[in-house]
Every structure is written in C-alpha cells, then in structure tokens.
Amino acid sequence: MTELRRSNKQKKRKWRKIVLIIIGLIVLGIGIYIFSLWRSLSTALDAMYQPIRETSEKRLEDISLEKSDPFSVLLLGVDEREGDRGRSDTMIVLTVNPNTESIEMISIPRDMRTEIIGRGTLDKINHAYAFGGVEMSIDTVEHFFDIPIDYFIQVNMEGFKEIVDAVGGVTVENDLEFSYGGDHFEKGTITLNGDEALNFARMRKEDPRGDFGRQLRQRQIIEAIIKEGASLKTLTNYSEIFTALGNNVKTNLTFNEMVKIQKHYKNAAKDIEQHQIKGSGAMIDGIYYYVVPDEERQALQNLLKEHLEIDGA
C-alpha cells in the first residue's frame, strides 16, 4: 500500500512537472511573440516619425497631454506617384477635446482658394504640399483657420493598397454605383482589396458631390482599416501591417505621445462631429476654385477655437 501511494505521488509530481513545462513553454512563446511584436512596432514607429518645427507660433502656451489639454491634428492624404512629389488630395482638421469628450472634424476641399503661406500667392490649398511639403501645408491651414496645428498624420494614398491588403481587405457601405480604374462598384455592402480600395477612394468626377463624395469614401476606407486592424484575426499578421504603416504613414507624434493620447483622450471619440466647408465654385483667370465666404471662415475659426479652449473665440 505504501509503495502504491509512493508511486502515485511520483506520478503526480511527474505530471506537475510536465504541466509546469508546458505552461513555461507557453509563457516563453508569448514572451517571444510580444518581443517580436514590440520589435516590429518599434521599427514601424521609427519609419513613421517625421519631426517638424517644435511648436506652432499660434500656440501661446505649450500643450500638456499629461494634463489632457485639447489639441489639433492635420490629416493629409497625399497622392504621391513615382517621379511626382504629389499634392494633398485629402486634408482634414481634427480638434480633440477630452473635457467635452468630443472631436470636431472639418474636411477641406482640395480646390479651396486661400493664401499659400510661404509663397504669398492665392491658390488651391492642396498646392501647398506640392510647393512646400508638410510644413507649408500646416502653415497654410493654420492661417486659414487661425488656430495652431499641433500634430500631423500623412498617409501616402498610392501605398494605401498595401495597408488594405495587410489587414486582409476592407468592407464598406457604398451609396453610389460607379466604375473607376477598371473596377466596378455596386451599391450596398462591398468588400475591397488594396487596388480596389485605392480606386474606390480616388474617384471624384463621376460623383455628383464631387470632392465631398470622394472625401466621404476616403473616410470610409480609413475607418474600415482601423476596424480590421483592431480585430483579433490580424494578430498573426502584425509584421506585415506594421511594415505597411511604416512605408506609408508619416507623423510627428512620438511613441510616448501616442501612449498619453490613448491613456487620457480615448473617451473623446464618443462624439465626433463632421463638418463640410460651405462655399461655391468659381472660375478665376480660367481656373476652377472653391471659394469660401468670409463669414463661413469666421464661423469655422470660432468653432475650432472654442473647441481648443483658445482665447479669442
């Protein structure tokens, strides 16, 4: 009987060792996975980071993400092709206020006529990027809205397809049947690969809403990418996703700033208000422009200043 008990105890110890070994291997495997994930993320962040001037001249006091100060972001969708610097075909200003738990989003028409800061000329606002890159785009947008732009995020639209394919394609709701670039898009729920998503986001002339319709589709693709990127199925594909982001996204946000925004500002996404700039088309010297009345510009300035809690709104 004693020998039997001893044998049973030995068997239990053996199985405990086996279980501990299995658990250890699992933990080790997770550790290797996390290390690999972190290494890929760090490489992508290094490739994405593009510093610009320290602080906007329109910022009288530095913002503190630790203290949850409201901040602004300029989103740039740049159509860069080989041998061409490109233009910012998509320009969206975001102001983020964690105190009101809200985001104000203003889509800027690519043909909007305004002063290009740094050149002293009146031109289409999307030409600012072609003339002076990110910094001239920021300076011009700051001048138009009379607010500081704290951060920028630039997405290369030509490389958009690489990001879409990395997350396994995207699904969107299409409200307009059309064909573009050799692809046909039916109305309703459609699933797109990278090439299709790029054509879906680029079409403008066949849309009765013009640039506003294209901006809507581009926002749909961006939202779908975020949704797919956050899903569990992408965990096994993280390396390809990070590589695609590193190749096609630039920002002056540091990793620490991203962590602080995630920590202190995540509730701001509860309420997102989207605005379109009201104006009218006009031919000036034989060139088409989108002209914004002074009262509309002033109303937008007041809206953003109030949301950023800046004096003078």
KEBA-942767 format. One record per residue: x, y, z negated of N, C-alpha, C in turn; residue number from 1; chain; residue in three letters. Coordinates in steps of 0.2 Angstrom, whole numbers, padded with zeros to 4 digits. Layout:
BEGIN
X_Y_Z_X_Y_Z_X_Y_Z_NUM_A_Ala
...
end
This chain:
BEGIN
0004_-0006_0000_0000_0000_0000_0004_0006_0000_1_A_Met
0010_0006_-0004_0014_0012_-0004_0018_0013_0002_2_A_Thr
0020_0007_0006_0023_0008_0012_0018_0011_0017_3_A_Glu
0012_0009_0017_0007_0011_0021_0006_0019_0021_4_A_Leu
0006_0021_0014_0005_0028_0013_0011_0032_0015_5_A_Arg
0017_0029_0014_0023_0032_0016_0023_0033_0024_6_A_Arg
0021_0028_0027_0021_0028_0035_0016_0033_0037_7_A_Ser
0010_0033_0034_0005_0039_0036_0008_0046_0035_8_A_Asn
0011_0047_0029_0014_0053_0028_0019_0055_0033_9_A_Lys
0023_0050_0035_0029_0051_0040_0025_0053_0047_10_A_Gln
0020_0049_0048_0016_0051_0055_0013_0058_0055_11_A_Lys
0011_0060_0049_0008_0067_0048_0013_0072_0049_12_A_Lys
0019_0071_0046_0025_0075_0047_0027_0076_0054_13_A_Arg
0027_0070_0057_0029_0070_0064_0024_0074_0069_14_A_Lys
0018_0073_0067_0013_0077_0071_0013_0084_0070_15_A_Trp
0014_0086_0063_0015_0093_0062_0021_0096_0065_16_A_Arg
0027_0092_0066_0032_0095_0069_0031_0096_0077_17_A_Lys
0027_0091_0080_0025_0091_0087_0021_0098_0088_18_A_Ile
0016_0098_0083_0011_0104_0084_0015_0111_0083_19_A_Val
0020_0111_0078_0024_0117_0077_0028_0118_0084_20_A_Leu
0031_0113_0086_0035_0114_0093_0031_0117_0098_21_A_Ile
0025_0114_0099_0020_0116_0104_0018_0124_0103_22_A_Ile
0017_0125_0097_0015_0132_0095_0021_0137_0097_23_A_Ile
0027_0134_0095_0033_0138_0096_0034_0139_0103_24_A_Gly
0033_0134_0107_0034_0135_0115_0029_0140_0117_25_A_Leu
0023_0140_0115_0018_0144_0117_0020_0151_0115_26_A_Ile
0022_0152_0109_0024_0159_0107_0030_0161_0111_27_A_Val
0035_0157_0112_0040_0159_0116_0038_0160_0124_28_A_Leu
0034_0156_0126_0031_0158_0133_0028_0165_0133_29_A_Gly
0024_0166_0128_0020_0173_0128_0026_0178_0127_30_A_Ile
0031_0177_0123_0036_0182_0122_0040_0183_0129_31_A_Gly
0041_0178_0133_0044_0179_0139_0040_0183_0144_32_A_Ile
0033_0181_0144_0028_0184_0148_0028_0192_0147_33_A_Tyr
0028_0193_0140_0027_0200_0138_0034_0204_0140_34_A_Ile
0039_0201_0139_0046_0204_0141_0046_0205_0148_35_A_Phe
0044_0200_0152_0044_0201_0159_0039_0207_0161_36_A_Ser
0033_0207_0158_0028_0212_0159_0031_0219_0158_37_A_Leu
0034_0219_0152_0037_0226_0150_0042_0228_0155_38_A_Trp
0047_0223_0157_0052_0225_0161_0049_0227_0168_39_A_Arg
0044_0224_0171_0041_0226_0177_0038_0233_0176_40_A_Ser
0034_0234_0170_0031_0241_0169_0036_0246_0169_41_A_Leu
0042_0245_0165_0047_0250_0164_0050_0252_0171_42_A_Ser
0051_0247_0175_0054_0248_0182_0049_0252_0186_43_A_Thr
0042_0251_0186_0037_0255_0189_0037_0262_0187_44_A_Ala
0037_0263_0180_0037_0269_0177_0043_0274_0179_45_A_Leu
0049_0270_0179_0055_0274_0182_0054_0276_0189_46_A_Asp
0051_0272_0193_0050_0274_0200_0045_0279_0201_47_A_Ala
0040_0279_0196_0034_0284_0197_0036_0291_0194_48_A_Met
0040_0291_0190_0041_0298_0186_0045_0303_0191_49_A_Tyr
0042_0309_0191_0045_0314_0195_0044_0321_0191_50_A_Gln
0049_0323_0188_0049_0329_0184_0048_0335_0188_51_A_Pro
0045_0340_0186_0044_0347_0189_0046_0352_0184_52_A_Ile
0044_0358_0185_0045_0363_0180_0043_0362_0173_53_A_Arg
0046_0364_0168_0044_0362_0161_0037_0364_0159_54_A_Glu
0035_0370_0160_0028_0372_0158_0026_0378_0162_55_A_Thr
0019_0377_0164_0016_0382_0168_0017_0389_0165_56_A_Ser
0018_0394_0169_0018_0401_0167_0011_0403_0164_57_A_Glu
0006_0400_0166_0000_0402_0164_-0002_0399_0157_58_A_Lys
0003_0395_0154_0002_0392_0148_0006_0396_0143_59_A_Arg
0002_0400_0139_0005_0405_0134_0007_0401_0128_60_A_Leu
0004_0395_0126_0007_0391_0121_0007_0383_0123_61_A_Glu
0013_0380_0122_0013_0373_0124_0008_0369_0121_62_A_Asp
0005_0364_0125_0000_0359_0123_0003_0354_0118_63_A_Ile
-0001_0351_0114_0002_0345_0110_-0003_0340_0111_64_A_Ser
-0001_0334_0114_-0005_0328_0115_-0006_0325_0108_65_A_Leu
-0002_0326_0104_-0002_0323_0097_-0008_0326_0093_66_A_Glu
-0009_0333_0095_-0015_0336_0091_-0021_0336_0096_67_A_Lys
-0021_0333_0101_-0027_0332_0105_-0029_0339_0109_68_A_Ser
-0024_0342_0111_-0026_0349_0114_-0029_0347_0121_69_A_Asp
-0033_0351_0124_-0036_0350_0131_-0030_0351_0136_70_A_Pro
-0030_0347_0141_-0025_0348_0146_-0028_0347_0153_71_A_Phe
-0024_0349_0158_-0027_0348_0165_-0022_0344_0170_72_A_Ser
-0025_0341_0175_-0021_0337_0179_-0023_0338_0187_73_A_Val
-0018_0338_0191_-0020_0339_0198_-0019_0332_0201_74_A_Leu
-0024_0329_0204_-0023_0323_0208_-0022_0325_0215_75_A_Leu
-0017_0322_0218_-0015_0323_0225_-0015_0316_0229_76_A_Leu
-0019_0316_0234_-0019_0310_0239_-0016_0313_0245_77_A_Gly
-0010_0310_0246_-0005_0313_0251_-0005_0308_0257_78_A_Val
-0006_0310_0263_-0006_0306_0269_0001_0307_0272_79_A_Asp
0005_0303_0270_0012_0303_0272_0014_0297_0277_80_A_Glu
0015_0299_0283_0017_0293_0288_0024_0294_0290_81_A_Arg
0027_0289_0293_0034_0289_0295_0036_0295_0299_82_A_Glu
0041_0299_0297_0043_0304_0301_0039_0311_0299_83_A_Gly
0034_0310_0295_0030_0316_0293_0029_0317_0286_84_A_Asp
0031_0323_0283_0030_0325_0276_0023_0324_0274_85_A_Arg
0018_0326_0278_0011_0325_0277_0008_0331_0273_86_A_Gly
0001_0330_0272_-0002_0335_0269_-0007_0332_0263_87_A_Arg
-0009_0336_0259_-0013_0333_0253_-0020_0333_0255_88_A_Ser
-0022_0328_0258_-0029_0327_0261_-0034_0327_0255_89_A_Asp
-0032_0325_0249_-0036_0324_0244_-0033_0328_0238_90_A_Thr
-0037_0333_0235_-0035_0337_0230_-0041_0338_0224_91_A_Met
-0039_0335_0218_-0044_0335_0213_-0041_0338_0207_92_A_Ile
-0045_0343_0204_-0043_0346_0197_-0047_0342_0192_93_A_Val
-0043_0340_0187_-0047_0337_0181_-0045_0341_0175_94_A_Leu
-0049_0343_0171_-0048_0346_0164_-0051_0341_0159_95_A_Thr
-0047_0339_0154_-0049_0334_0149_-0049_0337_0142_96_A_Val
-0055_0336_0139_-0056_0339_0133_-0058_0334_0128_97_A_Asn
-0054_0332_0123_-0056_0326_0118_-0061_0329_0113_98_A_Pro
-0061_0336_0112_-0065_0338_0107_-0072_0338_0109_99_A_Asn
-0074_0339_0115_-0081_0339_0118_-0082_0332_0121_100_A_Thr
-0076_0327_0121_-0077_0321_0124_-0079_0321_0131_101_A_Glu
-0076_0325_0135_-0078_0326_0142_-0073_0328_0147_102_A_Ser
-0074_0327_0153_-0069_0328_0159_-0073_0332_0164_103_A_Ile
-0070_0338_0166_-0073_0341_0172_-0069_0340_0178_104_A_Glu
-0072_0338_0183_-0068_0336_0189_-0071_0340_0195_105_A_Met
-0066_0343_0199_-0068_0348_0204_-0064_0345_0210_106_A_Ile
-0067_0343_0216_-0064_0341_0222_-0063_0347_0226_107_A_Ser
-0057_0348_0229_-0055_0354_0233_-0056_0352_0240_108_A_Ile
-0060_0356_0244_-0060_0354_0251_-0053_0356_0254_109_A_Pro
-0051_0351_0259_-0044_0352_0262_-0043_0358_0266_110_A_Arg
-0049_0360_0269_-0049_0366_0273_-0050_0373_0270_111_A_Asp
-0050_0373_0263_-0052_0379_0259_-0047_0384_0260_112_A_Met
-0049_0390_0262_-0044_0396_0264_-0042_0399_0257_113_A_Arg
-0036_0400_0256_-0033_0403_0250_-0026_0405_0251_114_A_Thr
-0023_0409_0246_-0016_0411_0247_-0012_0405_0245_115_A_Glu
-0007_0404_0249_-0002_0399_0248_0004_0402_0244_116_A_Ile
0004_0401_0238_0009_0404_0233_0016_0401_0235_117_A_Ile
0020_0406_0236_0027_0405_0238_0028_0406_0245_118_A_Gly
0023_0408_0249_0023_0410_0256_0020_0416_0258_119_A_Arg
0015_0418_0253_0012_0424_0254_0007_0425_0260_120_A_Gly
0005_0419_0262_0000_0419_0268_-0007_0416_0266_121_A_Thr
-0012_0417_0269_-0018_0414_0269_-0019_0408_0273_122_A_Leu
-0020_0402_0271_-0020_0396_0275_-0025_0391_0271_123_A_Asp
-0025_0385_0275_-0029_0380_0272_-0025_0377_0266_124_A_Lys
-0028_0376_0260_-0025_0374_0254_-0021_0368_0255_125_A_Ile
-0023_0363_0259_-0019_0357_0260_-0012_0358_0263_126_A_Asn
-0011_0364_0266_-0005_0365_0270_0001_0367_0264_127_A_His
-0001_0368_0258_0003_0370_0253_0008_0364_0252_128_A_Ala
0006_0358_0252_0010_0352_0251_0015_0351_0257_129_A_Tyr
0013_0353_0263_0017_0352_0269_0023_0357_0269_130_A_Ala
0021_0363_0266_0026_0369_0266_0031_0368_0260_131_A_Phe
0028_0366_0254_0032_0366_0248_0031_0360_0243_132_A_Gly
0028_0355_0245_0028_0349_0241_0023_0350_0235_133_A_Gly
0024_0346_0230_0020_0346_0224_0020_0353_0221_134_A_Val
0026_0356_0220_0026_0362_0216_0022_0367_0219_135_A_Glu
0023_0368_0226_0019_0373_0229_0011_0372_0229_136_A_Met
0010_0366_0229_0003_0364_0228_0000_0366_0222_137_A_Ser
0004_0364_0216_0002_0366_0210_0001_0373_0209_138_A_Ile
0006_0377_0211_0006_0385_0211_0000_0387_0214_139_A_Asp
-0001_0385_0220_-0007_0387_0224_-0014_0386_0220_140_A_Thr
-0015_0380_0217_-0021_0378_0214_-0021_0382_0207_141_A_Val
-0016_0383_0204_-0016_0387_0198_-0018_0394_0199_142_A_Glu
-0016_0397_0205_-0018_0404_0207_-0025_0404_0209_143_A_His
-0028_0399_0212_-0035_0399_0214_-0039_0399_0208_144_A_Phe
-0038_0394_0203_-0042_0393_0198_-0040_0398_0191_145_A_Phe
-0034_0401_0192_-0032_0405_0186_-0031_0401_0180_146_A_Asp
-0029_0395_0180_-0028_0390_0175_-0021_0387_0175_147_A_Ile
-0018_0385_0170_-0012_0381_0170_-0013_0373_0173_148_A_Pro
-0009_0371_0177_-0009_0364_0178_-0004_0360_0175_149_A_Ile
-0005_0356_0170_0000_0353_0165_0003_0347_0168_150_A_Asp
-0001_0343_0172_0002_0336_0175_-0001_0335_0182_151_A_Tyr
0003_0331_0186_0000_0329_0192_0001_0322_0193_152_A_Phe
-0003_0319_0197_-0003_0312_0199_-0004_0312_0207_153_A_Ile
0002_0310_0210_0001_0310_0218_0001_0302_0220_154_A_Gln
-0004_0301_0224_-0004_0294_0227_-0003_0295_0235_155_A_Val
0001_0291_0237_0003_0290_0245_-0003_0286_0248_156_A_Asn
-0007_0290_0252_-0013_0286_0255_-0011_0281_0260_157_A_Met
-0005_0282_0263_-0003_0277_0268_-0001_0270_0264_158_A_Glu
0001_0271_0258_0003_0265_0254_-0003_0263_0250_159_A_Gly
-0009_0266_0250_-0015_0264_0247_-0016_0257_0248_160_A_Phe
-0015_0254_0254_-0017_0247_0255_-0013_0242_0251_161_A_Lys
-0007_0244_0250_-0003_0240_0246_-0005_0239_0239_162_A_Glu
-0008_0244_0236_-0011_0244_0229_-0017_0240_0229_163_A_Ile
-0021_0241_0235_-0028_0237_0235_-0026_0230_0236_164_A_Val
-0022_0228_0240_-0020_0221_0241_-0017_0218_0235_165_A_Asp
-0013_0222_0231_-0010_0220_0225_-0015_0218_0219_166_A_Ala
-0021_0221_0219_-0026_0220_0214_-0031_0215_0217_167_A_Val
-0030_0212_0223_-0035_0207_0226_-0041_0210_0230_168_A_Gly
-0040_0216_0232_-0046_0219_0236_-0050_0223_0231_169_A_Gly
-0055_0227_0234_-0060_0231_0230_-0067_0230_0233_170_A_Val
-0072_0231_0228_-0079_0231_0230_-0082_0238_0229_171_A_Thr
-0085_0240_0234_-0088_0247_0233_-0095_0247_0236_172_A_Val
-0099_0252_0234_-0106_0253_0237_-0105_0258_0243_173_A_Glu
-0107_0256_0249_-0106_0261_0255_-0113_0263_0256_174_A_Asn
-0114_0270_0257_-0120_0273_0258_-0121_0276_0265_175_A_Asp
-0116_0274_0270_-0116_0276_0277_-0113_0271_0281_176_A_Leu
-0117_0268_0286_-0114_0264_0291_-0109_0267_0296_177_A_Glu
-0103_0265_0297_-0099_0268_0302_-0093_0264_0304_178_A_Phe
-0090_0265_0309_-0084_0262_0311_-0078_0267_0312_179_A_Ser
-0072_0264_0310_-0066_0268_0310_-0060_0264_0310_180_A_Tyr
-0055_0266_0314_-0049_0262_0314_-0049_0255_0316_181_A_Gly
-0055_0253_0320_-0056_0246_0322_-0060_0242_0317_182_A_Gly
-0062_0245_0311_-0066_0241_0306_-0073_0244_0306_183_A_Asp
-0078_0240_0305_-0085_0242_0304_-0087_0241_0297_184_A_His
-0090_0246_0295_-0093_0246_0288_-0100_0247_0287_185_A_Phe
-0103_0241_0285_-0111_0241_0284_-0113_0245_0278_186_A_Glu
-0119_0247_0277_-0121_0250_0271_-0122_0244_0266_187_A_Lys
-0122_0246_0260_-0123_0242_0254_-0116_0240_0251_188_A_Gly
-0116_0234_0247_-0110_0232_0244_-0105_0228_0249_189_A_Thr
-0099_0231_0249_-0094_0228_0253_-0088_0227_0250_190_A_Ile
-0084_0222_0252_-0078_0220_0249_-0072_0222_0254_191_A_Thr
-0067_0225_0252_-0062_0228_0257_-0055_0226_0255_192_A_Leu
-0051_0224_0260_-0044_0223_0259_-0040_0229_0260_193_A_Asn
-0034_0229_0259_-0030_0235_0259_-0031_0239_0266_194_A_Gly
-0030_0236_0272_-0031_0240_0278_-0038_0243_0279_195_A_Asp
-0043_0239_0277_-0050_0241_0277_-0051_0247_0272_196_A_Glu
-0048_0247_0266_-0049_0252_0261_-0046_0258_0264_197_A_Ala
-0041_0258_0267_-0037_0264_0269_-0042_0267_0275_198_A_Leu
-0044_0263_0279_-0049_0266_0285_-0055_0269_0282_199_A_Asn
-0058_0265_0277_-0064_0267_0273_-0063_0274_0270_200_A_Phe
-0057_0275_0267_-0056_0281_0263_-0054_0287_0268_201_A_Ala
-0052_0286_0274_-0049_0291_0279_-0055_0294_0283_202_A_Arg
-0060_0290_0285_-0065_0293_0290_-0068_0300_0287_203_A_Met
-0069_0304_0292_-0071_0311_0290_-0076_0314_0295_204_A_Arg
-0074_0313_0301_-0078_0317_0307_-0085_0314_0308_205_A_Lys
-0086_0307_0307_-0092_0304_0308_-0097_0305_0302_206_A_Glu
-0095_0307_0297_-0099_0308_0291_-0102_0315_0291_207_A_Asp
-0109_0316_0291_-0112_0322_0291_-0110_0327_0285_208_A_Pro
-0107_0324_0280_-0105_0328_0274_-0098_0330_0275_209_A_Arg
-0095_0328_0280_-0088_0330_0282_-0083_0328_0276_210_A_Gly
-0079_0333_0274_-0074_0331_0269_-0076_0329_0263_211_A_Asp
-0083_0331_0261_-0086_0329_0254_-0087_0322_0255_212_A_Phe
-0089_0319_0260_-0091_0312_0261_-0084_0308_0260_213_A_Gly
-0079_0310_0263_-0073_0307_0263_-0070_0307_0255_214_A_Arg
-0071_0313_0252_-0069_0313_0245_-0073_0308_0241_215_A_Gln
-0079_0307_0242_-0083_0303_0239_-0080_0296_0239_216_A_Leu
-0079_0294_0246_-0076_0287_0247_-0070_0286_0244_217_A_Arg
-0065_0291_0244_-0059_0290_0241_-0059_0289_0233_218_A_Gln
-0064_0293_0230_-0065_0292_0223_-0068_0285_0221_219_A_Arg
-0072_0282_0226_-0075_0275_0225_-0069_0270_0225_220_A_Gln
-0064_0271_0230_-0059_0267_0230_-0054_0267_0224_221_A_Ile
-0053_0273_0222_-0049_0274_0216_-0052_0271_0210_222_A_Ile
-0059_0272_0209_-0062_0269_0203_-0062_0261_0204_223_A_Glu
-0063_0258_0210_-0063_0251_0211_-0056_0248_0209_224_A_Ala
-0051_0252_0211_-0044_0249_0210_-0043_0249_0202_225_A_Ile
-0045_0254_0198_-0045_0254_0191_-0048_0248_0188_226_A_Ile
-0055_0247_0191_-0059_0242_0188_-0055_0235_0189_227_A_Lys
-0053_0234_0195_-0049_0227_0197_-0043_0227_0193_228_A_Glu
-0039_0232_0193_-0033_0232_0189_-0034_0230_0182_229_A_Gly
-0039_0232_0179_-0040_0231_0172_-0043_0224_0170_230_A_Ala
-0045_0220_0176_-0048_0214_0175_-0043_0208_0173_231_A_Ser
-0045_0203_0169_-0041_0198_0167_-0037_0194_0173_232_A_Leu
-0041_0194_0179_-0038_0190_0184_-0031_0193_0187_233_A_Lys
-0030_0199_0185_-0024_0202_0188_-0018_0201_0184_234_A_Thr
-0019_0198_0178_-0013_0197_0173_-0008_0193_0176_235_A_Leu
-0010_0188_0181_-0005_0184_0184_-0001_0187_0190_236_A_Thr
-0004_0193_0191_-0001_0197_0197_0002_0203_0195_237_A_Asn
0003_0204_0189_0005_0211_0187_0012_0214_0190_238_A_Tyr
0016_0209_0192_0023_0211_0195_0021_0215_0202_239_A_Ser
0017_0212_0206_0015_0215_0212_0011_0221_0212_240_A_Glu
0007_0222_0206_0003_0228_0205_0008_0233_0203_241_A_Ile
0013_0232_0198_0017_0237_0196_0022_0239_0202_242_A_Phe
0024_0235_0206_0028_0236_0212_0025_0241_0216_243_A_Thr
0018_0239_0218_0014_0244_0222_0013_0251_0219_244_A_Ala
0012_0251_0213_0011_0258_0210_0018_0261_0210_245_A_Leu
0023_0258_0208_0030_0261_0209_0032_0264_0216_246_A_Gly
0029_0261_0221_0031_0263_0228_0026_0268_0230_247_A_Asn
0021_0269_0227_0016_0274_0230_0013_0279_0225_248_A_Asn
0015_0279_0219_0012_0284_0214_0018_0288_0211_249_A_Val
0017_0295_0211_0022_0299_0208_0018_0303_0202_250_A_Lys
0022_0305_0197_0018_0309_0191_0024_0311_0187_251_A_Thr
0022_0317_0184_0027_0320_0179_0025_0318_0172_252_A_Asn
0020_0313_0171_0019_0310_0165_0024_0305_0163_253_A_Leu
0026_0306_0157_0031_0301_0154_0027_0295_0151_254_A_Thr
0031_0290_0149_0028_0284_0146_0025_0286_0139_255_A_Phe
0028_0290_0135_0026_0292_0129_0020_0296_0129_256_A_Asn
0019_0301_0134_0013_0305_0135_0007_0301_0137_257_A_Glu
0009_0295_0141_0003_0291_0143_0001_0287_0137_258_A_Met
0005_0285_0133_0003_0282_0127_-0001_0286_0122_259_A_Val
0001_0293_0122_-0003_0298_0117_-0010_0299_0120_260_A_Lys
-0010_0300_0127_-0016_0301_0130_-0021_0295_0129_261_A_Ile
-0019_0289_0130_-0023_0283_0128_-0025_0283_0121_262_A_Gln
-0021_0285_0116_-0022_0285_0109_-0027_0290_0107_263_A_Lys
-0026_0296_0110_-0030_0302_0107_-0036_0305_0112_264_A_His
-0036_0302_0118_-0040_0305_0123_-0045_0300_0126_265_A_Tyr
-0045_0294_0124_-0049_0289_0128_-0057_0290_0128_266_A_Lys
-0059_0294_0123_-0066_0295_0122_-0068_0301_0127_267_A_Asn
-0064_0304_0130_-0065_0310_0134_-0069_0307_0141_268_A_Ala
-0068_0301_0142_-0070_0298_0149_-0078_0296_0148_269_A_Ala
-0081_0298_0142_-0088_0296_0141_-0092_0301_0145_270_A_Lys
-0090_0307_0146_-0094_0311_0150_-0090_0315_0156_271_A_Asp
-0091_0312_0162_-0087_0315_0167_-0092_0319_0172_272_A_Ile
-0090_0326_0172_-0094_0330_0177_-0091_0331_0183_273_A_Glu
-0094_0330_0189_-0090_0331_0195_-0094_0337_0199_274_A_Gln
-0089_0341_0201_-0092_0347_0205_-0089_0348_0212_275_A_His
-0093_0351_0216_-0090_0352_0223_-0090_0360_0224_276_A_Gln
-0085_0362_0227_-0084_0369_0228_-0089_0372_0233_277_A_Ile
-0093_0377_0231_-0098_0379_0236_-0095_0385_0240_278_A_Lys
-0096_0384_0247_-0094_0389_0252_-0097_0388_0258_279_A_Gly
-0094_0390_0264_-0096_0389_0270_-0091_0389_0275_280_A_Ser
-0092_0386_0281_-0087_0385_0286_-0086_0392_0290_281_A_Gly
-0080_0394_0293_-0080_0400_0297_-0074_0399_0301_282_A_Ala
-0074_0402_0307_-0069_0402_0312_-0065_0408_0311_283_A_Met
-0059_0408_0310_-0055_0414_0309_-0049_0413_0313_284_A_Ile
-0048_0418_0318_-0042_0418_0323_-0042_0411_0326_285_A_Asp
-0048_0408_0328_-0048_0402_0332_-0047_0396_0327_286_A_Gly
-0047_0396_0321_-0045_0391_0316_-0051_0390_0311_287_A_Ile
-0053_0384_0310_-0059_0382_0305_-0056_0383_0298_288_A_Tyr
-0060_0386_0294_-0058_0387_0287_-0065_0385_0283_289_A_Tyr
-0064_0383_0277_-0069_0383_0272_-0068_0389_0267_290_A_Tyr
-0073_0394_0267_-0072_0400_0264_-0076_0400_0258_291_A_Val
-0073_0401_0252_-0077_0401_0245_-0078_0408_0243_292_A_Val
-0084_0410_0242_-0086_0417_0239_-0083_0418_0233_293_A_Pro
-0081_0425_0231_-0078_0427_0225_-0082_0425_0219_294_A_Asp
-0088_0425_0219_-0092_0424_0213_-0092_0416_0212_295_A_Glu
-0092_0412_0217_-0091_0405_0216_-0084_0403_0213_296_A_Glu
-0079_0407_0215_-0072_0406_0212_-0072_0408_0205_297_A_Arg
-0075_0413_0204_-0075_0416_0197_-0079_0411_0192_298_A_Gln
-0084_0408_0195_-0088_0404_0191_-0084_0397_0189_299_A_Ala
-0080_0395_0194_-0076_0389_0193_-0071_0391_0188_300_A_Leu
-0068_0396_0189_-0062_0399_0184_-0065_0399_0177_301_A_Gln
-0071_0402_0176_-0074_0402_0169_-0075_0395_0166_302_A_Asn
-0078_0391_0171_-0079_0384_0169_-0073_0380_0166_303_A_Leu
-0068_0380_0170_-0062_0377_0168_-0058_0380_0162_304_A_Leu
-0058_0387_0162_-0055_0390_0156_-0059_0388_0149_305_A_Lys
-0065_0388_0150_-0069_0386_0144_-0068_0379_0142_306_A_Glu
-0067_0375_0147_-0066_0368_0145_-0059_0367_0142_307_A_His
-0054_0371_0145_-0047_0370_0142_-0047_0374_0136_308_A_Leu
-0052_0378_0133_-0052_0382_0127_-0046_0387_0128_309_A_Glu
-0046_0390_0134_-0041_0396_0135_-0045_0402_0135_310_A_Ile
-0042_0407_0131_-0045_0414_0131_-0046_0417_0137_311_A_Asp
-0051_0421_0138_-0052_0425_0144_-0058_0422_0148_312_A_Gly
-0061_0416_0146_-0066_0413_0150_-0073_0417_0149_313_A_Ala
end
